[in-house]
Amino acid sequence: MTTGSTPNADDLEKELLGFLEGHTGTPWEADTDLFAAGGLSSLFAMQLVVHLEKTYTIAVRGADLRLDNFRTVRRMAGLVDRLRRPAPGNHDG
């Protein structure tokens, strides 16, 4: 996403925590292992990928689809932040 209103890491975490709570009915901490705690199923994880892609205008592909990137809200926010940055050597725009 390249807009001036790009959320920072704290805002990303808050939004993701709200999304998860809204869909699971459970409040979560940013560093809780969602899979170990029983908060995510593989089906819901795919819904989460779609949410991240649509909300933050990113593409989660290949190696980025690793479970570890979705284990905690903090890791998801880090993934979104990394995917929003231009690739090294990409001088488009």
PDB file of N, CA, C and O in Angstrom:
ATOM      1  N   MET A   1       0.859  -1.161   0.000  1.00  0.00           N
ATOM      2  CA  MET A   1       0.000   0.000   0.000  1.00  0.00           C
ATOM      3  C   MET A   1       0.900   1.216   0.000  1.00  0.00           C
ATOM      4  O   MET A   1       1.890   1.261   0.730  1.00  0.00           O
ATOM      5  N   THR A   2       0.569   2.184  -0.799  1.00  0.00           N
ATOM      6  CA  THR A   2       1.440   3.341  -0.911  1.00  0.00           C
ATOM      7  C   THR A   2       0.724   4.641  -0.595  1.00  0.00           C
ATOM      8  O   THR A   2       1.132   5.701  -1.070  1.00  0.00           O
ATOM      9  N   THR A   3      -0.317   4.579   0.184  1.00  0.00           N
ATOM     10  CA  THR A   3      -1.055   5.782   0.536  1.00  0.00           C
ATOM     11  C   THR A   3      -0.422   6.454   1.738  1.00  0.00           C
ATOM     12  O   THR A   3       0.366   5.840   2.457  1.00  0.00           O
ATOM     13  N   GLY A   4      -0.767   7.718   1.956  1.00  0.00           N
ATOM     14  CA  GLY A   4      -0.252   8.448   3.098  1.00  0.00           C
ATOM     15  C   GLY A   4      -0.839   7.974   4.405  1.00  0.00           C
ATOM     16  O   GLY A   4      -0.325   8.328   5.467  1.00  0.00           O
ATOM     17  N   SER A   5      -1.895   7.188   4.367  1.00  0.00           N
ATOM     18  CA  SER A   5      -2.546   6.730   5.588  1.00  0.00           C
ATOM     19  C   SER A   5      -2.156   5.296   5.935  1.00  0.00           C
ATOM     20  O   SER A   5      -2.934   4.583   6.569  1.00  0.00           O
ATOM     21  N   THR A   6      -0.980   4.872   5.535  1.00  0.00           N
ATOM     22  CA  THR A   6      -0.514   3.526   5.825  1.00  0.00           C
ATOM     23  C   THR A   6      -0.367   3.356   7.330  1.00  0.00           C
ATOM     24  O   THR A   6       0.355   4.125   7.965  1.00  0.00           O
ATOM     25  N   PRO A   7      -1.034   2.366   7.912  1.00  0.00           N
ATOM     26  CA  PRO A   7      -0.958   2.193   9.364  1.00  0.00           C
ATOM     27  C   PRO A   7       0.423   1.727   9.808  1.00  0.00           C
ATOM     28  O   PRO A   7       1.120   1.017   9.083  1.00  0.00           O
ATOM     29  N   ASN A   8       0.803   2.140  11.010  1.00  0.00           N
ATOM     30  CA  ASN A   8       2.074   1.679  11.570  1.00  0.00           C
ATOM     31  C   ASN A   8       1.857   0.307  12.213  1.00  0.00           C
ATOM     32  O   ASN A   8       0.740  -0.211  12.209  1.00  0.00           O
ATOM     33  N   ALA A   9       2.929  -0.284  12.768  1.00  0.00           N
ATOM     34  CA  ALA A   9       2.857  -1.636  13.322  1.00  0.00           C
ATOM     35  C   ALA A   9       1.829  -1.742  14.449  1.00  0.00           C
ATOM     36  O   ALA A   9       1.103  -2.732  14.532  1.00  0.00           O
ATOM     37  N   ASP A  10       1.763  -0.731  15.317  1.00  0.00           N
ATOM     38  CA  ASP A  10       0.789  -0.773  16.410  1.00  0.00           C
ATOM     39  C   ASP A  10      -0.639  -0.750  15.879  1.00  0.00           C
ATOM     40  O   ASP A  10      -1.494  -1.492  16.363  1.00  0.00           O
ATOM     41  N   ASP A  11      -0.902   0.097  14.886  1.00  0.00           N
ATOM     42  CA  ASP A  11      -2.234   0.161  14.289  1.00  0.00           C
ATOM     43  C   ASP A  11      -2.584  -1.145  13.584  1.00  0.00           C
ATOM     44  O   ASP A  11      -3.724  -1.606  13.652  1.00  0.00           O
ATOM     45  N   LEU A  12      -1.602  -1.741  12.907  1.00  0.00           N
ATOM     46  CA  LEU A  12      -1.827  -3.035  12.259  1.00  0.00           C
ATOM     47  C   LEU A  12      -2.229  -4.084  13.290  1.00  0.00           C
ATOM     48  O   LEU A  12      -3.187  -4.831  13.092  1.00  0.00           O
ATOM     49  N   GLU A  13      -1.487  -4.128  14.386  1.00  0.00           N
ATOM     50  CA  GLU A  13      -1.796  -5.108  15.432  1.00  0.00           C
ATOM     51  C   GLU A  13      -3.193  -4.884  15.997  1.00  0.00           C
ATOM     52  O   GLU A  13      -3.937  -5.844  16.195  1.00  0.00           O
ATOM     53  N   LYS A  14      -3.557  -3.639  16.259  1.00  0.00           N
ATOM     54  CA  LYS A  14      -4.887  -3.338  16.807  1.00  0.00           C
ATOM     55  C   LYS A  14      -5.978  -3.773  15.842  1.00  0.00           C
ATOM     56  O   LYS A  14      -6.970  -4.375  16.253  1.00  0.00           O
ATOM     57  N   GLU A  15      -5.799  -3.470  14.560  1.00  0.00           N
ATOM     58  CA  GLU A  15      -6.803  -3.850  13.570  1.00  0.00           C
ATOM     59  C   GLU A  15      -6.929  -5.362  13.492  1.00  0.00           C
ATOM     60  O   GLU A  15      -8.038  -5.894  13.464  1.00  0.00           O
ATOM     61  N   LEU A  16      -5.792  -6.059  13.457  1.00  0.00           N
ATOM     62  CA  LEU A  16      -5.825  -7.518  13.370  1.00  0.00           C
ATOM     63  C   LEU A  16      -6.428  -8.148  14.622  1.00  0.00           C
ATOM     64  O   LEU A  16      -7.178  -9.120  14.531  1.00  0.00           O
ATOM     65  N   LEU A  17      -6.101  -7.598  15.788  1.00  0.00           N
ATOM     66  CA  LEU A  17      -6.707  -8.103  17.028  1.00  0.00           C
ATOM     67  C   LEU A  17      -8.221  -7.914  17.000  1.00  0.00           C
ATOM     68  O   LEU A  17      -8.962  -8.802  17.422  1.00  0.00           O
ATOM     69  N   GLY A  18      -8.685  -6.770  16.510  1.00  0.00           N
ATOM     70  CA  GLY A  18     -10.118  -6.525  16.389  1.00  0.00           C
ATOM     71  C   GLY A  18     -10.777  -7.486  15.416  1.00  0.00           C
ATOM     72  O   GLY A  18     -11.859  -8.007  15.688  1.00  0.00           O
ATOM     73  N   PHE A  19     -10.124  -7.724  14.273  1.00  0.00           N
ATOM     74  CA  PHE A  19     -10.643  -8.667  13.281  1.00  0.00           C
ATOM     75  C   PHE A  19     -10.762 -10.061  13.892  1.00  0.00           C
ATOM     76  O   PHE A  19     -11.792 -10.720  13.753  1.00  0.00           O
ATOM     77  N   LEU A  20      -9.703 -10.505  14.569  1.00  0.00           N
ATOM     78  CA  LEU A  20      -9.732 -11.839  15.180  1.00  0.00           C
ATOM     79  C   LEU A  20     -10.798 -11.949  16.258  1.00  0.00           C
ATOM     80  O   LEU A  20     -11.531 -12.937  16.312  1.00  0.00           O
ATOM     81  N   GLU A  21     -10.886 -10.945  17.112  1.00  0.00           N
ATOM     82  CA  GLU A  21     -11.896 -10.991  18.168  1.00  0.00           C
ATOM     83  C   GLU A  21     -13.300 -11.012  17.575  1.00  0.00           C
ATOM     84  O   GLU A  21     -14.176 -11.732  18.054  1.00  0.00           O
ATOM     85  N   GLY A  22     -13.504 -10.218  16.532  1.00  0.00           N
ATOM     86  CA  GLY A  22     -14.811 -10.191  15.884  1.00  0.00           C
ATOM     87  C   GLY A  22     -15.205 -11.521  15.275  1.00  0.00           C
ATOM     88  O   GLY A  22     -16.388 -11.857  15.232  1.00  0.00           O
ATOM     89  N   HIS A  23     -14.222 -12.285  14.801  1.00  0.00           N
ATOM     90  CA  HIS A  23     -14.512 -13.554  14.150  1.00  0.00           C
ATOM     91  C   HIS A  23     -14.456 -14.762  15.085  1.00  0.00           C
ATOM     92  O   HIS A  23     -15.044 -15.804  14.795  1.00  0.00           O
ATOM     93  N   THR A  24     -13.747 -14.621  16.208  1.00  0.00           N
ATOM     94  CA  THR A  24     -13.639 -15.768  17.120  1.00  0.00           C
ATOM     95  C   THR A  24     -14.402 -15.558  18.423  1.00  0.00           C
ATOM     96  O   THR A  24     -14.642 -16.512  19.163  1.00  0.00           O
ATOM     97  N   GLY A  25     -14.787 -14.303  18.708  1.00  0.00           N
ATOM     98  CA  GLY A  25     -15.474 -14.010  19.958  1.00  0.00           C
ATOM     99  C   GLY A  25     -14.555 -14.035  21.166  1.00  0.00           C
ATOM    100  O   GLY A  25     -15.020 -14.045  22.306  1.00  0.00           O
ATOM    101  N   THR A  26     -13.245 -14.046  20.920  1.00  0.00           N
ATOM    102  CA  THR A  26     -12.248 -14.135  21.989  1.00  0.00           C
ATOM    103  C   THR A  26     -11.263 -12.981  21.863  1.00  0.00           C
ATOM    104  O   THR A  26     -10.756 -12.730  20.770  1.00  0.00           O
ATOM    105  N   PRO A  27     -10.980 -12.273  22.954  1.00  0.00           N
ATOM    106  CA  PRO A  27      -9.924 -11.257  22.896  1.00  0.00           C
ATOM    107  C   PRO A  27      -8.552 -11.942  22.878  1.00  0.00           C
ATOM    108  O   PRO A  27      -8.351 -12.937  23.574  1.00  0.00           O
ATOM    109  N   TRP A  28      -7.611 -11.418  22.090  1.00  0.00           N
ATOM    110  CA  TRP A  28      -6.287 -12.009  21.934  1.00  0.00           C
ATOM    111  C   TRP A  28      -5.216 -10.985  22.259  1.00  0.00           C
ATOM    112  O   TRP A  28      -5.450  -9.778  22.190  1.00  0.00           O
ATOM    113  N   GLU A  29      -4.045 -11.476  22.612  1.00  0.00           N
ATOM    114  CA  GLU A  29      -2.856 -10.642  22.784  1.00  0.00           C
ATOM    115  C   GLU A  29      -2.030 -10.750  21.506  1.00  0.00           C
ATOM    116  O   GLU A  29      -2.097 -11.757  20.801  1.00  0.00           O
ATOM    117  N   ALA A  30      -1.258  -9.721  21.212  1.00  0.00           N
ATOM    118  CA  ALA A  30      -0.492  -9.681  19.966  1.00  0.00           C
ATOM    119  C   ALA A  30       0.553 -10.783  19.866  1.00  0.00           C
ATOM    120  O   ALA A  30       0.935 -11.167  18.760  1.00  0.00           O
ATOM    121  N   ASP A  31       1.022 -11.301  20.997  1.00  0.00           N
ATOM    122  CA  ASP A  31       2.064 -12.324  20.953  1.00  0.00           C
ATOM    123  C   ASP A  31       1.563 -13.723  21.324  1.00  0.00           C
ATOM    124  O   ASP A  31       2.371 -14.621  21.560  1.00  0.00           O
ATOM    125  N   THR A  32       0.246 -13.919  21.378  1.00  0.00           N
ATOM    126  CA  THR A  32      -0.324 -15.239  21.646  1.00  0.00           C
ATOM    127  C   THR A  32      -0.182 -16.122  20.415  1.00  0.00           C
ATOM    128  O   THR A  32      -0.493 -15.691  19.304  1.00  0.00           O
ATOM    129  N   ASP A  33       0.282 -17.346  20.600  1.00  0.00           N
ATOM    130  CA  ASP A  33       0.350 -18.311  19.505  1.00  0.00           C
ATOM    131  C   ASP A  33      -1.082 -18.768  19.222  1.00  0.00           C
ATOM    132  O   ASP A  33      -1.646 -19.575  19.961  1.00  0.00           O
ATOM    133  N   LEU A  34      -1.649 -18.250  18.161  1.00  0.00           N
ATOM    134  CA  LEU A  34      -3.060 -18.476  17.856  1.00  0.00           C
ATOM    135  C   LEU A  34      -3.375 -19.939  17.542  1.00  0.00           C
ATOM    136  O   LEU A  34      -4.461 -20.424  17.859  1.00  0.00           O
ATOM    137  N   PHE A  35      -2.437 -20.631  16.927  1.00  0.00           N
ATOM    138  CA  PHE A  35      -2.672 -22.041  16.601  1.00  0.00           C
ATOM    139  C   PHE A  35      -2.574 -22.909  17.849  1.00  0.00           C
ATOM    140  O   PHE A  35      -3.409 -23.788  18.059  1.00  0.00           O
ATOM    141  N   ALA A  36      -1.564 -22.671  18.676  1.00  0.00           N
ATOM    142  CA  ALA A  36      -1.406 -23.445  19.905  1.00  0.00           C
ATOM    143  C   ALA A  36      -2.571 -23.213  20.859  1.00  0.00           C
ATOM    144  O   ALA A  36      -2.966 -24.118  21.594  1.00  0.00           O
ATOM    145  N   ALA A  37      -3.118 -22.006  20.848  1.00  0.00           N
ATOM    146  CA  ALA A  37      -4.230 -21.659  21.735  1.00  0.00           C
ATOM    147  C   ALA A  37      -5.577 -22.114  21.173  1.00  0.00           C
ATOM    148  O   ALA A  37      -6.607 -21.953  21.828  1.00  0.00           O
ATOM    149  N   GLY A  38      -5.576 -22.674  19.975  1.00  0.00           N
ATOM    150  CA  GLY A  38      -6.820 -23.128  19.363  1.00  0.00           C
ATOM    151  C   GLY A  38      -7.632 -22.015  18.742  1.00  0.00           C
ATOM    152  O   GLY A  38      -8.825 -22.184  18.490  1.00  0.00           O
ATOM    153  N   GLY A  39      -7.005 -20.878  18.493  1.00  0.00           N
ATOM    154  CA  GLY A  39      -7.718 -19.730  17.942  1.00  0.00           C
ATOM    155  C   GLY A  39      -7.908 -19.763  16.443  1.00  0.00           C
ATOM    156  O   GLY A  39      -8.806 -19.104  15.918  1.00  0.00           O
ATOM    157  N   LEU A  40      -7.071 -20.525  15.737  1.00  0.00           N
ATOM    158  CA  LEU A  40      -7.148 -20.569  14.282  1.00  0.00           C
ATOM    159  C   LEU A  40      -7.220 -21.999  13.771  1.00  0.00           C
ATOM    160  O   LEU A  40      -6.490 -22.880  14.226  1.00  0.00           O
ATOM    161  N   SER A  41      -8.106 -22.207  12.826  1.00  0.00           N
ATOM    162  CA  SER A  41      -8.125 -23.450  12.069  1.00  0.00           C
ATOM    163  C   SER A  41      -7.463 -23.151  10.731  1.00  0.00           C
ATOM    164  O   SER A  41      -7.243 -21.987  10.399  1.00  0.00           O
ATOM    165  N   SER A  42      -7.149 -24.168   9.970  1.00  0.00           N
ATOM    166  CA  SER A  42      -6.533 -23.931   8.667  1.00  0.00           C
ATOM    167  C   SER A  42      -7.494 -23.181   7.742  1.00  0.00           C
ATOM    168  O   SER A  42      -7.053 -22.368   6.929  1.00  0.00           O
ATOM    169  N   LEU A  43      -8.792 -23.439   7.854  1.00  0.00           N
ATOM    170  CA  LEU A  43      -9.770 -22.730   7.032  1.00  0.00           C
ATOM    171  C   LEU A  43      -9.821 -21.252   7.408  1.00  0.00           C
ATOM    172  O   LEU A  43      -9.838 -20.390   6.530  1.00  0.00           O
ATOM    173  N   PHE A  44      -9.844 -20.958   8.699  1.00  0.00           N
ATOM    174  CA  PHE A  44      -9.866 -19.560   9.124  1.00  0.00           C
ATOM    175  C   PHE A  44      -8.559 -18.864   8.767  1.00  0.00           C
ATOM    176  O   PHE A  44      -8.553 -17.667   8.478  1.00  0.00           O
ATOM    177  N   ALA A  45      -7.458 -19.600   8.785  1.00  0.00           N
ATOM    178  CA  ALA A  45      -6.173 -19.012   8.390  1.00  0.00           C
ATOM    179  C   ALA A  45      -6.235 -18.523   6.950  1.00  0.00           C
ATOM    180  O   ALA A  45      -5.677 -17.474   6.629  1.00  0.00           O
ATOM    181  N   MET A  46      -6.905 -19.267   6.084  1.00  0.00           N
ATOM    182  CA  MET A  46      -7.036 -18.825   4.691  1.00  0.00           C
ATOM    183  C   MET A  46      -7.918 -17.583   4.596  1.00  0.00           C
ATOM    184  O   MET A  46      -7.649 -16.700   3.781  1.00  0.00           O
ATOM    185  N   GLN A  47      -8.970 -17.501   5.416  1.00  0.00           N
ATOM    186  CA  GLN A  47      -9.790 -16.292   5.458  1.00  0.00           C
ATOM    187  C   GLN A  47      -8.943 -15.106   5.912  1.00  0.00           C
ATOM    188  O   GLN A  47      -9.102 -13.988   5.422  1.00  0.00           O
ATOM    189  N   LEU A  48      -8.064 -15.364   6.833  1.00  0.00           N
ATOM    190  CA  LEU A  48      -7.186 -14.322   7.343  1.00  0.00           C
ATOM    191  C   LEU A  48      -6.239 -13.829   6.250  1.00  0.00           C
ATOM    192  O   LEU A  48      -5.996 -12.627   6.141  1.00  0.00           O
ATOM    193  N   VAL A  49      -5.704 -14.742   5.445  1.00  0.00           N
ATOM    194  CA  VAL A  49      -4.834 -14.353   4.326  1.00  0.00           C
ATOM    195  C   VAL A  49      -5.599 -13.433   3.374  1.00  0.00           C
ATOM    196  O   VAL A  49      -5.078 -12.402   2.948  1.00  0.00           O
ATOM    197  N   VAL A  50      -6.821 -13.805   3.046  1.00  0.00           N
ATOM    198  CA  VAL A  50      -7.644 -12.977   2.152  1.00  0.00           C
ATOM    199  C   VAL A  50      -7.888 -11.606   2.784  1.00  0.00           C
ATOM    200  O   VAL A  50      -7.816 -10.589   2.095  1.00  0.00           O
ATOM    201  N   HIS A  51      -8.174 -11.571   4.072  1.00  0.00           N
ATOM    202  CA  HIS A  51      -8.375 -10.303   4.777  1.00  0.00           C
ATOM    203  C   HIS A  51      -7.128  -9.428   4.687  1.00  0.00           C
ATOM    204  O   HIS A  51      -7.222  -8.239   4.383  1.00  0.00           O
ATOM    205  N   LEU A  52      -5.974 -10.007   4.946  1.00  0.00           N
ATOM    206  CA  LEU A  52      -4.727  -9.242   4.883  1.00  0.00           C
ATOM    207  C   LEU A  52      -4.487  -8.694   3.480  1.00  0.00           C
ATOM    208  O   LEU A  52      -4.118  -7.532   3.312  1.00  0.00           O
ATOM    209  N   GLU A  53      -4.701  -9.540   2.478  1.00  0.00           N
ATOM    210  CA  GLU A  53      -4.468  -9.112   1.097  1.00  0.00           C
ATOM    211  C   GLU A  53      -5.395  -7.974   0.688  1.00  0.00           C
ATOM    212  O   GLU A  53      -4.950  -7.000   0.081  1.00  0.00           O
ATOM    213  N   LYS A  54      -6.664  -8.088   1.013  1.00  0.00           N
ATOM    214  CA  LYS A  54      -7.633  -7.061   0.625  1.00  0.00           C
ATOM    215  C   LYS A  54      -7.476  -5.784   1.439  1.00  0.00           C
ATOM    216  O   LYS A  54      -7.530  -4.686   0.886  1.00  0.00           O
ATOM    217  N   THR A  55      -7.284  -5.919   2.738  1.00  0.00           N
ATOM    218  CA  THR A  55      -7.212  -4.758   3.616  1.00  0.00           C
ATOM    219  C   THR A  55      -5.951  -3.943   3.398  1.00  0.00           C
ATOM    220  O   THR A  55      -5.984  -2.713   3.443  1.00  0.00           O
ATOM    221  N   TYR A  56      -4.832  -4.629   3.162  1.00  0.00           N
ATOM    222  CA  TYR A  56      -3.538  -3.944   3.091  1.00  0.00           C
ATOM    223  C   TYR A  56      -2.932  -3.930   1.690  1.00  0.00           C
ATOM    224  O   TYR A  56      -1.781  -3.532   1.510  1.00  0.00           O
ATOM    225  N   THR A  57      -3.715  -4.369   0.692  1.00  0.00           N
ATOM    226  CA  THR A  57      -3.282  -4.360  -0.700  1.00  0.00           C
ATOM    227  C   THR A  57      -1.908  -5.006  -0.860  1.00  0.00           C
ATOM    228  O   THR A  57      -0.979  -4.413  -1.408  1.00  0.00           O
ATOM    229  N   ILE A  58      -1.809  -6.230  -0.369  1.00  0.00           N
ATOM    230  CA  ILE A  58      -0.582  -7.008  -0.494  1.00  0.00           C
ATOM    231  C   ILE A  58      -0.918  -8.332  -1.160  1.00  0.00           C
ATOM    232  O   ILE A  58      -2.089  -8.685  -1.298  1.00  0.00           O
ATOM    233  N   ALA A  59       0.110  -9.062  -1.572  1.00  0.00           N
ATOM    234  CA  ALA A  59      -0.053 -10.411  -2.108  1.00  0.00           C
ATOM    235  C   ALA A  59       0.795 -11.353  -1.268  1.00  0.00           C
ATOM    236  O   ALA A  59       2.017 -11.221  -1.212  1.00  0.00           O
ATOM    237  N   VAL A  60       0.140 -12.301  -0.618  1.00  0.00           N
ATOM    238  CA  VAL A  60       0.844 -13.292   0.190  1.00  0.00           C
ATOM    239  C   VAL A  60       1.012 -14.526  -0.681  1.00  0.00           C
ATOM    240  O   VAL A  60       0.038 -15.206  -1.002  1.00  0.00           O
ATOM    241  N   ARG A  61       2.251 -14.813  -1.060  1.00  0.00           N
ATOM    242  CA  ARG A  61       2.537 -15.898  -2.001  1.00  0.00           C
ATOM    243  C   ARG A  61       3.709 -16.741  -1.523  1.00  0.00           C
ATOM    244  O   ARG A  61       4.489 -16.330  -0.664  1.00  0.00           O
ATOM    245  N   GLY A  62       3.809 -17.915  -2.094  1.00  0.00           N
ATOM    246  CA  GLY A  62       4.972 -18.780  -1.916  1.00  0.00           C
ATOM    247  C   GLY A  62       5.401 -18.956  -0.472  1.00  0.00           C
ATOM    248  O   GLY A  62       4.612 -19.355   0.385  1.00  0.00           O
ATOM    249  N   ALA A  63       6.655 -18.653  -0.220  1.00  0.00           N
ATOM    250  CA  ALA A  63       7.255 -18.854   1.102  1.00  0.00           C
ATOM    251  C   ALA A  63       6.569 -18.021   2.178  1.00  0.00           C
ATOM    252  O   ALA A  63       6.653 -18.362   3.358  1.00  0.00           O
ATOM    253  N   ASP A  64       5.890 -16.933   1.799  1.00  0.00           N
ATOM    254  CA  ASP A  64       5.204 -16.104   2.786  1.00  0.00           C
ATOM    255  C   ASP A  64       3.975 -16.786   3.376  1.00  0.00           C
ATOM    256  O   ASP A  64       3.439 -16.328   4.385  1.00  0.00           O
ATOM    257  N   LEU A  65       3.527 -17.868   2.763  1.00  0.00           N
ATOM    258  CA  LEU A  65       2.360 -18.599   3.267  1.00  0.00           C
ATOM    259  C   LEU A  65       2.720 -19.581   4.378  1.00  0.00           C
ATOM    260  O   LEU A  65       1.894 -20.410   4.760  1.00  0.00           O
ATOM    261  N   ARG A  66       3.934 -19.497   4.896  1.00  0.00           N
ATOM    262  CA  ARG A  66       4.353 -20.379   6.000  1.00  0.00           C
ATOM    263  C   ARG A  66       3.519 -20.109   7.248  1.00  0.00           C
ATOM    264  O   ARG A  66       3.165 -18.967   7.542  1.00  0.00           O
ATOM    265  N   LEU A  67       3.218 -21.165   7.965  1.00  0.00           N
ATOM    266  CA  LEU A  67       2.443 -21.084   9.201  1.00  0.00           C
ATOM    267  C   LEU A  67       3.056 -20.094  10.190  1.00  0.00           C
ATOM    268  O   LEU A  67       2.331 -19.367  10.869  1.00  0.00           O
ATOM    269  N   ASP A  68       4.372 -20.064  10.272  1.00  0.00           N
ATOM    270  CA  ASP A  68       5.028 -19.181  11.240  1.00  0.00           C
ATOM    271  C   ASP A  68       4.688 -17.709  11.021  1.00  0.00           C
ATOM    272  O   ASP A  68       4.709 -16.933  11.977  1.00  0.00           O
ATOM    273  N   ASN A  69       4.375 -17.306   9.796  1.00  0.00           N
ATOM    274  CA  ASN A  69       4.005 -15.912   9.533  1.00  0.00           C
ATOM    275  C   ASN A  69       2.634 -15.554  10.093  1.00  0.00           C
ATOM    276  O   ASN A  69       2.294 -14.374  10.184  1.00  0.00           O
ATOM    277  N   PHE A  70       1.842 -16.554  10.470  1.00  0.00           N
ATOM    278  CA  PHE A  70       0.473 -16.336  10.934  1.00  0.00           C
ATOM    279  C   PHE A  70       0.264 -16.817  12.370  1.00  0.00           C
ATOM    280  O   PHE A  70      -0.858 -16.804  12.876  1.00  0.00           O
ATOM    281  N   ARG A  71       1.330 -17.234  13.014  1.00  0.00           N
ATOM    282  CA  ARG A  71       1.232 -17.802  14.354  1.00  0.00           C
ATOM    283  C   ARG A  71       0.763 -16.776  15.387  1.00  0.00           C
ATOM    284  O   ARG A  71      -0.005 -17.116  16.287  1.00  0.00           O
ATOM    285  N   THR A  72       1.213 -15.530  15.267  1.00  0.00           N
ATOM    286  CA  THR A  72       0.810 -14.468  16.193  1.00  0.00           C
ATOM    287  C   THR A  72       0.396 -13.227  15.406  1.00  0.00           C
ATOM    288  O   THR A  72       0.765 -13.064  14.243  1.00  0.00           O
ATOM    289  N   VAL A  73      -0.357 -12.376  16.041  1.00  0.00           N
ATOM    290  CA  VAL A  73      -0.742 -11.104  15.419  1.00  0.00           C
ATOM    291  C   VAL A  73       0.509 -10.274  15.138  1.00  0.00           C
ATOM    292  O   VAL A  73       0.598  -9.608  14.106  1.00  0.00           O
ATOM    293  N   ARG A  74       1.452 -10.315  16.038  1.00  0.00           N
ATOM    294  CA  ARG A  74       2.691  -9.546  15.851  1.00  0.00           C
ATOM    295  C   ARG A  74       3.423  -9.997  14.587  1.00  0.00           C
ATOM    296  O   ARG A  74       3.940  -9.163  13.843  1.00  0.00           O
ATOM    297  N   ARG A  75       3.471 -11.298  14.341  1.00  0.00           N
ATOM    298  CA  ARG A  75       4.130 -11.811  13.131  1.00  0.00           C
ATOM    299  C   ARG A  75       3.349 -11.443  11.878  1.00  0.00           C
ATOM    300  O   ARG A  75       3.942 -11.140  10.842  1.00  0.00           O
ATOM    301  N   MET A  76       2.030 -11.466  11.965  1.00  0.00           N
ATOM    302  CA  MET A  76       1.225 -11.063  10.808  1.00  0.00           C
ATOM    303  C   MET A  76       1.451  -9.590  10.482  1.00  0.00           C
ATOM    304  O   MET A  76       1.577  -9.221   9.315  1.00  0.00           O
ATOM    305  N   ALA A  77       1.501  -8.755  11.508  1.00  0.00           N
ATOM    306  CA  ALA A  77       1.749  -7.329  11.284  1.00  0.00           C
ATOM    307  C   ALA A  77       3.123  -7.131  10.654  1.00  0.00           C
ATOM    308  O   ALA A  77       3.283  -6.282   9.777  1.00  0.00           O
ATOM    309  N   GLY A  78       4.111  -7.901  11.089  1.00  0.00           N
ATOM    310  CA  GLY A  78       5.445  -7.824  10.498  1.00  0.00           C
ATOM    311  C   GLY A  78       5.441  -8.258   9.042  1.00  0.00           C
ATOM    312  O   GLY A  78       6.122  -7.655   8.213  1.00  0.00           O
ATOM    313  N   LEU A  79       4.681  -9.293   8.727  1.00  0.00           N
ATOM    314  CA  LEU A  79       4.563  -9.761   7.347  1.00  0.00           C
ATOM    315  C   LEU A  79       3.938  -8.678   6.476  1.00  0.00           C
ATOM    316  O   LEU A  79       4.444  -8.376   5.395  1.00  0.00           O
ATOM    317  N   VAL A  80       2.845  -8.097   6.943  1.00  0.00           N
ATOM    318  CA  VAL A  80       2.185  -7.036   6.187  1.00  0.00           C
ATOM    319  C   VAL A  80       3.146  -5.876   5.965  1.00  0.00           C
ATOM    320  O   VAL A  80       3.249  -5.355   4.854  1.00  0.00           O
ATOM    321  N   ASP A  81       3.841  -5.476   7.008  1.00  0.00           N
ATOM    322  CA  ASP A  81       4.787  -4.370   6.893  1.00  0.00           C
ATOM    323  C   ASP A  81       5.861  -4.676   5.858  1.00  0.00           C
ATOM    324  O   ASP A  81       6.195  -3.824   5.035  1.00  0.00           O
ATOM    325  N   ARG A  82       6.400  -5.883   5.897  1.00  0.00           N
ATOM    326  CA  ARG A  82       7.449  -6.266   4.946  1.00  0.00           C
ATOM    327  C   ARG A  82       6.923  -6.307   3.521  1.00  0.00           C
ATOM    328  O   ARG A  82       7.606  -5.858   2.600  1.00  0.00           O
ATOM    329  N   LEU A  83       5.722  -6.838   3.322  1.00  0.00           N
ATOM    330  CA  LEU A  83       5.168  -6.965   1.972  1.00  0.00           C
ATOM    331  C   LEU A  83       4.728  -5.622   1.385  1.00  0.00           C
ATOM    332  O   LEU A  83       4.595  -5.498   0.168  1.00  0.00           O
ATOM    333  N   ARG A  84       4.504  -4.632   2.221  1.00  0.00           N
ATOM    334  CA  ARG A  84       4.113  -3.309   1.716  1.00  0.00           C
ATOM    335  C   ARG A  84       5.315  -2.503   1.226  1.00  0.00           C
ATOM    336  O   ARG A  84       5.148  -1.536   0.483  1.00  0.00           O
ATOM    337  N   ARG A  85       6.517  -2.891   1.634  1.00  0.00           N
ATOM    338  CA  ARG A  85       7.717  -2.168   1.210  1.00  0.00           C
ATOM    339  C   ARG A  85       8.083  -2.569  -0.216  1.00  0.00           C
ATOM    340  O   ARG A  85       7.897  -3.723  -0.605  1.00  0.00           O
ATOM    341  N   PRO A  86       8.603  -1.622  -0.995  1.00  0.00           N
ATOM    342  CA  PRO A  86       9.046  -1.974  -2.361  1.00  0.00           C
ATOM    343  C   PRO A  86      10.190  -2.980  -2.310  1.00  0.00           C
ATOM    344  O   PRO A  86      11.037  -2.935  -1.418  1.00  0.00           O
ATOM    345  N   ALA A  87      10.198  -3.873  -3.270  1.00  0.00           N
ATOM    346  CA  ALA A  87      11.271  -4.857  -3.344  1.00  0.00           C
ATOM    347  C   ALA A  87      12.589  -4.142  -3.651  1.00  0.00           C
ATOM    348  O   ALA A  87      12.601  -3.161  -4.393  1.00  0.00           O
ATOM    349  N   PRO A  88      13.701  -4.629  -3.083  1.00  0.00           N
ATOM    350  CA  PRO A  88      14.995  -4.028  -3.401  1.00  0.00           C
ATOM    351  C   PRO A  88      15.248  -4.051  -4.904  1.00  0.00           C
ATOM    352  O   PRO A  88      15.026  -5.065  -5.565  1.00  0.00           O
ATOM    353  N   GLY A  89      15.703  -2.950  -5.424  1.00  0.00           N
ATOM    354  CA  GLY A  89      15.981  -2.849  -6.848  1.00  0.00           C
ATOM    355  C   GLY A  89      14.771  -2.486  -7.677  1.00  0.00           C
ATOM    356  O   GLY A  89      14.894  -2.280  -8.884  1.00  0.00           O
ATOM    357  N   ASN A  90      13.594  -2.400  -7.056  1.00  0.00           N
ATOM    358  CA  ASN A  90      12.384  -2.024  -7.778  1.00  0.00           C
ATOM    359  C   ASN A  90      12.266  -0.508  -7.744  1.00  0.00           C
ATOM    360  O   ASN A  90      12.039   0.081  -6.687  1.00  0.00           O
ATOM    361  N   HIS A  91      12.421   0.120  -8.898  1.00  0.00           N
ATOM    362  CA  HIS A  91      12.401   1.575  -8.981  1.00  0.00           C
ATOM    363  C   HIS A  91      11.166   2.082  -9.700  1.00  0.00           C
ATOM    364  O   HIS A  91      11.199   3.155 -10.304  1.00  0.00           O
ATOM    365  N   ASP A  92      10.063   1.317  -9.645  1.00  0.00           N
ATOM    366  CA  ASP A  92       8.812   1.759 -10.283  1.00  0.00           C
ATOM    367  C   ASP A  92       8.282   2.977  -9.573  1.00  0.00           C
ATOM    368  O   ASP A  92       8.421   3.113  -8.358  1.00  0.00           O
ATOM    369  N   GLY A  93       7.666   3.874 -10.345  1.00  0.00           N
ATOM    370  CA  GLY A  93       6.992   5.014  -9.740  1.00  0.00           C
ATOM    371  C   GLY A  93       7.803   6.190  -9.845  1.00  0.00           C
ATOM    372  O   GLY A  93       7.400   7.260  -9.389  1.00  0.00           O
TER     373      GLY A  93
END
